[in-house]
């Protein structure tokens, strides 16, 4: 089935998010490109599935107030272009930067941008830690199932202006991971302000947007060298103290014990 099979669902999404007919048509073309390009870096290419798995899951970020006024948005780890390309279509006054380290995926993204004529999106083919031109200049950083949350917070902090927001898409919540990310955030000038449960499509479970705001300048030692954040994540659980030596039975029983 072609992209036209997803048209009724696209109409629902357009109504939900106030998109114009031409924006809806461009999203339909995005699904069509995804469907017919066997090199697309995703296993979900059928439009009837991709309209929810990719588009609805991306556009749910439009429910955040920070998105409507954002003028500089970064999508880190763009992969097949979600959420970055979908948000570029929906937010025409914003500049979207799709940061991706894989050359193969970068070439795919550039082909799609050219084919759709998306003028407000640009591919940055680099490790996010190496992209110094983007530092301290963005309103929103968006990530979708990219890495451990403490790592994503470290990736995002140097890119955000003061008052900017990280919107980190997550599935099922993990208390341990959230606590580690909060400890990392303290070192990076970030503060978690909300964890919002979302339902981008009927039956969607365990979808959450974790929001962090940049409240102070990120220390100059960040970003660390490429790969360091994932190998040595900030906020890791402190090492456990060695267990106390277990005393002999007679010693535990006390001096008056019968032996």
URHU-V878704 format. One record per pair of residues at least 12 apart in sequence whose C-alpha atoms are under 6 Angstrom apart, sorted by the first residue. I is the first residue (numbers start at 1). J is the second residue. If there is no record, write none. Layout:
# URHU-V878704
i={I:I}
j={J:J}
This chain:
# URHU-V878704
i={3:3:3:6:6:31:41:56:57:58:60:70:71:71:72:72:72:72:73:73:73:73:74:74:74:75:75:75:76:76:77:77:78:78:79:95:96:97:97:97:98:98:99:100:100:101:101:101:106:129:129:134:135:135:136:136:136:136:137:137:138:138:139:140:140:140:141:142:142:142:143:144:145:145:149:150:150:151:151:151:162:163:163:163:164:164:165:165:166:166:167:167:168:168:169:169:170:171:171:171:172:180:180:183:184:184:188:189:189:189:189:189:190:190:190:191:191:192:192:193:193:194:195:195:196:196}
j={31:32:47:47:48:47:80:200:200:83:200:139:94:95:94:95:138:139:96:138:140:141:96:97:141:98:142:143:99:143:99:100:98:100:105:120:121:121:122:123:123:124:124:125:126:125:126:127:125:223:226:159:158:159:158:159:160:161:160:161:160:161:164:164:165:166:166:166:167:168:168:169:169:170:181:181:184:229:230:233:214:213:214:215:213:214:212:213:211:212:210:211:209:210:208:209:208:206:207:208:206:235:236:235:234:235:218:214:215:216:217:218:213:214:215:212:213:211:212:211:212:211:209:210:208:209}
